[in-house]
Amino acid sequence: MIKKKLVKIFLLSLLLLTSCGMPKNIVYFQDLETEKVLEIDHNNGIVAKPDDEISIIVTSQNPELAAIFNLPLVTTLAGRGSSQAYNQQVATYTVDKEGYINFPILGQVKVEGLSRTEISDKIKAELVSQKLLDDPVVSVSFVNVSYSVTGEVAKPGRFPLDRDRMTVLDALANAGDLTIYGDRVGVKVLRREDGILKTYNIDLTDAEKVTKSPAYIIQQDDMIYVTPNPARGRMSTVNGNNLISTSFWISIASVLTSIAVLIFK
């Protein structure tokens, strides 16, 4: 009878120790219920900003006439040594400090704050209204736009922003997701807006807060920083990691094993 009670105490102690070692706030979207509907604002995608590089290509059933509205091809040298190669690509427009580009024939065109589709529609409308082209097709893309992810992620670095509406979740996935030491409620997005550096906090445990955040859709030059959780903070001290260290658990397991041996003798 005494042995059974001791066994129960042993198992209960082991369970309590294991549960104490389990980190909190690891699971994403803890508030998300089955079939719960969340509305997402997709109106805050990539828009043109000063110093952005933009590629604009105009095509038409009259190629010779459309060519007037396209910048010339530029040749670049890529690679090193014997692997060097010449690449040709269309020159790009640089958005100036006032938010304009200098477009052939049309002159100064305001593009700041406009998406790719809006820039395309604006230039197409100008070409048609001024009777310069009857059937223009205007293709617009942002060149060399990127974002960075740093902090407690598996693969920190700078990544290309290759689509209009990339979410912060996509960005973190590209960086290999958070490490076990990343604070799920302390993801920061630093963004330059109107000459001011703004910081948005993302709580990955709350789906509704994530999707409603202005930083849910990533913009060019965003910097995502994953702060370390308290466990990582304790690791920076000499004795702070005792409760989560491997040696600690080995010691606990050794003691409990010894107790079990004594019980079953």
Beta strands, then each sheet from edge to edge (+ up, - down):
strand 1: 53-59
strand 2: 73-78
strand 3: 85-90
strand 4: 93-94
strand 5: 100-103
strand 6: 107-110
strand 7: 137-143
strand 8: 146-151
strand 9: 157-160
strand 10: 182-193
strand 11: 196-202
strand 12: 223-228
sheet 1: 4+ 1- 7+
sheet 2: 2+ 3-
sheet 3: 5+ 6-
sheet 4: 9+ 8- 12- 10+ 11-
end
